[in-house]
């Protein structure tokens, strides 16, 4: 089983989308987010 682990996104929508696109191409079985999704960064309201 391949697991992708994300953390410290901090509202950076462009970086998150890039990572998700890459993860989709690799074919991970599961994606886990460890936190710090919002707060500050390029897109804190999105």
PDB file with one MODEL, atoms N, CA, C and O in Angstrom:
MODEL        1
ATOM      1  N   UNK A   1       0.846  -1.177   0.000  1.00  0.00           N
ATOM      2  CA  UNK A   1       0.000   0.000   0.000  1.00  0.00           C
ATOM      3  C   UNK A   1       0.892   1.241   0.000  1.00  0.00           C
ATOM      4  O   UNK A   1       1.824   1.353   0.797  1.00  0.00           O
ATOM      5  N   UNK A   2       0.592   2.163  -0.901  1.00  0.00           N
ATOM      6  CA  UNK A   2       1.343   3.420  -0.991  1.00  0.00           C
ATOM      7  C   UNK A   2       0.534   4.517  -0.324  1.00  0.00           C
ATOM      8  O   UNK A   2      -0.642   4.709  -0.634  1.00  0.00           O
ATOM      9  N   UNK A   3       1.166   5.236   0.594  1.00  0.00           N
ATOM     10  CA  UNK A   3       0.492   6.286   1.354  1.00  0.00           C
ATOM     11  C   UNK A   3       1.233   7.602   1.143  1.00  0.00           C
ATOM     12  O   UNK A   3       2.450   7.674   1.317  1.00  0.00           O
ATOM     13  N   UNK A   4       0.486   8.647   0.766  1.00  0.00           N
ATOM     14  CA  UNK A   4       1.039  10.000   0.669  1.00  0.00           C
ATOM     15  C   UNK A   4       0.665  10.741   1.945  1.00  0.00           C
ATOM     16  O   UNK A   4      -0.488  10.693   2.375  1.00  0.00           O
ATOM     17  N   UNK A   5       1.625  11.423   2.552  1.00  0.00           N
ATOM     18  CA  UNK A   5       1.396  12.160   3.787  1.00  0.00           C
ATOM     19  C   UNK A   5       1.680  13.631   3.529  1.00  0.00           C
ATOM     20  O   UNK A   5       2.752  13.994   3.046  1.00  0.00           O
ATOM     21  N   UNK A   6       0.698  14.481   3.861  1.00  0.00           N
ATOM     22  CA  UNK A   6       0.812  15.930   3.690  1.00  0.00           C
ATOM     23  C   UNK A   6       0.720  16.618   5.042  1.00  0.00           C
ATOM     24  O   UNK A   6       0.084  16.108   5.964  1.00  0.00           O
ATOM     25  N   UNK A   7       1.354  17.771   5.155  1.00  0.00           N
ATOM     26  CA  UNK A   7       1.186  18.607   6.346  1.00  0.00           C
ATOM     27  C   UNK A   7       1.627  20.022   6.023  1.00  0.00           C
ATOM     28  O   UNK A   7       2.278  20.270   5.008  1.00  0.00           O
ATOM     29  N   UNK A   8       1.267  20.937   6.893  1.00  0.00           N
ATOM     30  CA  UNK A   8       1.705  22.334   6.809  1.00  0.00           C
ATOM     31  C   UNK A   8       1.375  22.990   5.474  1.00  0.00           C
ATOM     32  O   UNK A   8       2.232  23.625   4.860  1.00  0.00           O
ATOM     33  N   UNK A   9       0.150  22.836   5.032  1.00  0.00           N
ATOM     34  CA  UNK A   9      -0.301  23.438   3.780  1.00  0.00           C
ATOM     35  C   UNK A   9      -0.450  24.950   3.938  1.00  0.00           C
ATOM     36  O   UNK A   9      -0.104  25.706   3.030  1.00  0.00           O
ATOM     37  N   UNK A  10      -0.956  25.388   5.070  1.00  0.00           N
ATOM     38  CA  UNK A  10      -1.071  26.802   5.426  1.00  0.00           C
ATOM     39  C   UNK A  10      -1.727  27.663   4.350  1.00  0.00           C
ATOM     40  O   UNK A  10      -1.288  28.785   4.096  1.00  0.00           O
ATOM     41  N   UNK A  11      -2.762  27.147   3.726  1.00  0.00           N
ATOM     42  CA  UNK A  11      -3.514  27.944   2.766  1.00  0.00           C
ATOM     43  C   UNK A  11      -2.826  28.173   1.430  1.00  0.00           C
ATOM     44  O   UNK A  11      -3.248  29.047   0.673  1.00  0.00           O
ATOM     45  N   UNK A  12      -1.803  27.435   1.121  1.00  0.00           N
ATOM     46  CA  UNK A  12      -1.102  27.591  -0.155  1.00  0.00           C
ATOM     47  C   UNK A  12      -1.772  26.679  -1.188  1.00  0.00           C
ATOM     48  O   UNK A  12      -1.339  25.550  -1.422  1.00  0.00           O
ATOM     49  N   UNK A  13      -2.837  27.199  -1.795  1.00  0.00           N
ATOM     50  CA  UNK A  13      -3.667  26.415  -2.702  1.00  0.00           C
ATOM     51  C   UNK A  13      -2.898  25.911  -3.921  1.00  0.00           C
ATOM     52  O   UNK A  13      -3.085  24.770  -4.342  1.00  0.00           O
ATOM     53  N   UNK A  14      -2.042  26.745  -4.486  1.00  0.00           N
ATOM     54  CA  UNK A  14      -1.289  26.342  -5.672  1.00  0.00           C
ATOM     55  C   UNK A  14      -0.357  25.168  -5.372  1.00  0.00           C
ATOM     56  O   UNK A  14      -0.272  24.221  -6.153  1.00  0.00           O
ATOM     57  N   UNK A  15       0.332  25.235  -4.250  1.00  0.00           N
ATOM     58  CA  UNK A  15       1.237  24.142  -3.882  1.00  0.00           C
ATOM     59  C   UNK A  15       0.458  22.873  -3.579  1.00  0.00           C
ATOM     60  O   UNK A  15       0.876  21.779  -3.959  1.00  0.00           O
ATOM     61  N   UNK A  16      -0.676  23.013  -2.894  1.00  0.00           N
ATOM     62  CA  UNK A  16      -1.508  21.849  -2.595  1.00  0.00           C
ATOM     63  C   UNK A  16      -1.983  21.186  -3.879  1.00  0.00           C
ATOM     64  O   UNK A  16      -1.925  19.963  -4.004  1.00  0.00           O
ATOM     65  N   UNK A  17      -2.449  21.976  -4.825  1.00  0.00           N
ATOM     66  CA  UNK A  17      -2.933  21.413  -6.086  1.00  0.00           C
ATOM     67  C   UNK A  17      -1.814  20.694  -6.829  1.00  0.00           C
ATOM     68  O   UNK A  17      -2.038  19.640  -7.424  1.00  0.00           O
ATOM     69  N   UNK A  18      -0.628  21.254  -6.796  1.00  0.00           N
ATOM     70  CA  UNK A  18       0.515  20.620  -7.445  1.00  0.00           C
ATOM     71  C   UNK A  18       0.830  19.264  -6.812  1.00  0.00           C
ATOM     72  O   UNK A  18       1.075  18.284  -7.516  1.00  0.00           O
ATOM     73  N   UNK A  19       0.823  19.216  -5.496  1.00  0.00           N
ATOM     74  CA  UNK A  19       1.099  17.959  -4.792  1.00  0.00           C
ATOM     75  C   UNK A  19       0.007  16.931  -5.074  1.00  0.00           C
ATOM     76  O   UNK A  19       0.307  15.757  -5.289  1.00  0.00           O
ATOM     77  N   UNK A  20      -1.262  17.359  -5.074  1.00  0.00           N
ATOM     78  CA  UNK A  20      -2.364  16.435  -5.346  1.00  0.00           C
ATOM     79  C   UNK A  20      -2.302  15.898  -6.770  1.00  0.00           C
ATOM     80  O   UNK A  20      -2.576  14.721  -7.003  1.00  0.00           O
ATOM     81  N   UNK A  21      -1.946  16.751  -7.721  1.00  0.00           N
ATOM     82  CA  UNK A  21      -1.791  16.299  -9.108  1.00  0.00           C
ATOM     83  C   UNK A  21      -0.681  15.256  -9.218  1.00  0.00           C
ATOM     84  O   UNK A  21      -0.830  14.240  -9.898  1.00  0.00           O
ATOM     85  N   UNK A  22       0.425  15.522  -8.542  1.00  0.00           N
ATOM     86  CA  UNK A  22       1.534  14.563  -8.556  1.00  0.00           C
ATOM     87  C   UNK A  22       1.111  13.243  -7.909  1.00  0.00           C
ATOM     88  O   UNK A  22       1.400  12.169  -8.435  1.00  0.00           O
ATOM     89  N   UNK A  23       0.429  13.328  -6.775  1.00  0.00           N
ATOM     90  CA  UNK A  23      -0.007  12.120  -6.066  1.00  0.00           C
ATOM     91  C   UNK A  23      -0.955  11.292  -6.920  1.00  0.00           C
ATOM     92  O   UNK A  23      -0.900  10.062  -6.907  1.00  0.00           O
ATOM     93  N   UNK A  24      -1.822  11.966  -7.661  1.00  0.00           N
ATOM     94  CA  UNK A  24      -2.750  11.244  -8.538  1.00  0.00           C
ATOM     95  C   UNK A  24      -1.978  10.484  -9.616  1.00  0.00           C
ATOM     96  O   UNK A  24      -2.313   9.345  -9.938  1.00  0.00           O
ATOM     97  N   UNK A  25      -0.958  11.108 -10.163  1.00  0.00           N
ATOM     98  CA  UNK A  25      -0.157  10.466 -11.199  1.00  0.00           C
ATOM     99  C   UNK A  25       0.637   9.270 -10.687  1.00  0.00           C
ATOM    100  O   UNK A  25       0.851   8.299 -11.413  1.00  0.00           O
ATOM    101  N   UNK A  26       1.069   9.347  -9.441  1.00  0.00           N
ATOM    102  CA  UNK A  26       1.844   8.257  -8.849  1.00  0.00           C
ATOM    103  C   UNK A  26       0.940   7.079  -8.507  1.00  0.00           C
ATOM    104  O   UNK A  26       1.354   5.924  -8.607  1.00  0.00           O
ATOM    105  N   UNK A  27      -0.285   7.370  -8.106  1.00  0.00           N
ATOM    106  CA  UNK A  27      -1.233   6.308  -7.782  1.00  0.00           C
ATOM    107  C   UNK A  27      -1.191   5.844  -6.340  1.00  0.00           C
ATOM    108  O   UNK A  27      -1.207   4.643  -6.069  1.00  0.00           O
ATOM    109  N   UNK A  28      -1.138   6.782  -5.419  1.00  0.00           N
ATOM    110  CA  UNK A  28      -1.169   6.421  -4.000  1.00  0.00           C
ATOM    111  C   UNK A  28      -2.512   5.792  -3.652  1.00  0.00           C
ATOM    112  O   UNK A  28      -3.543   6.145  -4.224  1.00  0.00           O
ATOM    113  N   UNK A  29      -2.489   4.867  -2.718  1.00  0.00           N
ATOM    114  CA  UNK A  29      -3.707   4.210  -2.257  1.00  0.00           C
ATOM    115  C   UNK A  29      -4.453   5.052  -1.226  1.00  0.00           C
ATOM    116  O   UNK A  29      -5.673   4.957  -1.094  1.00  0.00           O
ATOM    117  N   UNK A  30      -3.718   5.862  -0.511  1.00  0.00           N
ATOM    118  CA  UNK A  30      -4.320   6.664   0.549  1.00  0.00           C
ATOM    119  C   UNK A  30      -3.550   7.962   0.690  1.00  0.00           C
ATOM    120  O   UNK A  30      -2.337   8.002   0.489  1.00  0.00           O
ATOM    121  N   UNK A  31      -4.267   9.026   1.039  1.00  0.00           N
ATOM    122  CA  UNK A  31      -3.655  10.325   1.288  1.00  0.00           C
ATOM    123  C   UNK A  31      -4.045  10.742   2.697  1.00  0.00           C
ATOM    124  O   UNK A  31      -5.225  10.733   3.048  1.00  0.00           O
ATOM    125  N   UNK A  32      -3.056  11.106   3.502  1.00  0.00           N
ATOM    126  CA  UNK A  32      -3.288  11.479   4.891  1.00  0.00           C
ATOM    127  C   UNK A  32      -2.776  12.898   5.097  1.00  0.00           C
ATOM    128  O   UNK A  32      -1.650  13.219   4.716  1.00  0.00           O
ATOM    129  N   UNK A  33      -3.611  13.750   5.706  1.00  0.00           N
ATOM    130  CA  UNK A  33      -3.209  15.120   6.027  1.00  0.00           C
ATOM    131  C   UNK A  33      -2.987  15.214   7.531  1.00  0.00           C
ATOM    132  O   UNK A  33      -3.874  14.876   8.315  1.00  0.00           O
ATOM    133  N   UNK A  34      -1.811  15.669   7.933  1.00  0.00           N
ATOM    134  CA  UNK A  34      -1.452  15.730   9.344  1.00  0.00           C
ATOM    135  C   UNK A  34      -1.813  17.048  10.008  1.00  0.00           C
ATOM    136  O   UNK A  34      -1.629  17.193  11.216  1.00  0.00           O
ATOM    137  N   UNK A  35      -2.324  18.016   9.247  1.00  0.00           N
ATOM    138  CA  UNK A  35      -2.778  19.249   9.876  1.00  0.00           C
ATOM    139  C   UNK A  35      -2.153  20.501   9.294  1.00  0.00           C
ATOM    140  O   UNK A  35      -1.434  20.464   8.295  1.00  0.00           O
ATOM    141  N   UNK A  36      -2.454  21.617   9.956  1.00  0.00           N
ATOM    142  CA  UNK A  36      -2.015  22.952   9.533  1.00  0.00           C
ATOM    143  C   UNK A  36      -2.442  23.238   8.099  1.00  0.00           C
ATOM    144  O   UNK A  36      -1.621  23.593   7.253  1.00  0.00           O
ATOM    145  N   UNK A  37      -3.730  23.080   7.839  1.00  0.00           N
ATOM    146  CA  UNK A  37      -4.273  23.258   6.493  1.00  0.00           C
ATOM    147  C   UNK A  37      -4.514  24.728   6.185  1.00  0.00           C
ATOM    148  O   UNK A  37      -4.230  25.172   5.072  1.00  0.00           O
ATOM    149  N   UNK A  38      -5.026  25.490   7.133  1.00  0.00           N
ATOM    150  CA  UNK A  38      -5.349  26.898   6.910  1.00  0.00           C
ATOM    151  C   UNK A  38      -4.589  27.768   7.896  1.00  0.00           C
ATOM    152  O   UNK A  38      -3.887  27.271   8.777  1.00  0.00           O
ATOM    153  N   UNK A  39      -4.742  29.069   7.734  1.00  0.00           N
ATOM    154  CA  UNK A  39      -4.142  29.996   8.681  1.00  0.00           C
ATOM    155  C   UNK A  39      -3.501  31.177   7.993  1.00  0.00           C
ATOM    156  O   UNK A  39      -4.019  32.292   8.065  1.00  0.00           O
ATOM    157  N   UNK A  40      -2.410  30.961   7.342  1.00  0.00           N
ATOM    158  CA  UNK A  40      -1.723  32.015   6.613  1.00  0.00           C
ATOM    159  C   UNK A  40      -1.184  31.413   5.332  1.00  0.00           C
ATOM    160  O   UNK A  40      -1.273  30.203   5.127  1.00  0.00           O
ATOM    161  N   UNK A  41      -0.642  32.226   4.491  1.00  0.00           N
ATOM    162  CA  UNK A  41      -0.127  31.735   3.214  1.00  0.00           C
ATOM    163  C   UNK A  41      -0.778  32.474   2.066  1.00  0.00           C
ATOM    164  O   UNK A  41      -1.420  33.506   2.262  1.00  0.00           O
ATOM    165  N   UNK A  42      -0.614  31.951   0.886  1.00  0.00           N
ATOM    166  CA  UNK A  42      -1.075  32.632  -0.327  1.00  0.00           C
ATOM    167  C   UNK A  42      -2.596  32.697  -0.445  1.00  0.00           C
ATOM    168  O   UNK A  42      -3.119  33.673  -0.982  1.00  0.00           O
ATOM    169  N   UNK A  43      -3.321  31.691   0.038  1.00  0.00           N
ATOM    170  CA  UNK A  43      -4.780  31.620  -0.112  1.00  0.00           C
ATOM    171  C   UNK A  43      -5.446  31.219   1.203  1.00  0.00           C
ATOM    172  O   UNK A  43      -6.054  30.150   1.266  1.00  0.00           O
ATOM    173  N   UNK A  44      -5.356  32.028   2.247  1.00  0.00           N
ATOM    174  CA  UNK A  44      -5.887  31.609   3.546  1.00  0.00           C
ATOM    175  C   UNK A  44      -7.406  31.470   3.593  1.00  0.00           C
ATOM    176  O   UNK A  44      -7.921  30.774   4.468  1.00  0.00           O
ATOM    177  N   UNK A  45      -8.132  32.099   2.693  1.00  0.00           N
ATOM    178  CA  UNK A  45      -9.592  32.034   2.696  1.00  0.00           C
ATOM    179  C   UNK A  45     -10.136  30.905   1.837  1.00  0.00           C
ATOM    180  O   UNK A  45     -11.341  30.653   1.850  1.00  0.00           O
ATOM    181  N   UNK A  46      -9.288  30.227   1.098  1.00  0.00           N
ATOM    182  CA  UNK A  46      -9.752  29.185   0.192  1.00  0.00           C
ATOM    183  C   UNK A  46      -9.374  27.830   0.717  1.00  0.00           C
ATOM    184  O   UNK A  46      -9.680  26.817   0.088  1.00  0.00           O
TER     185      UNK A  46
ENDMDL
END
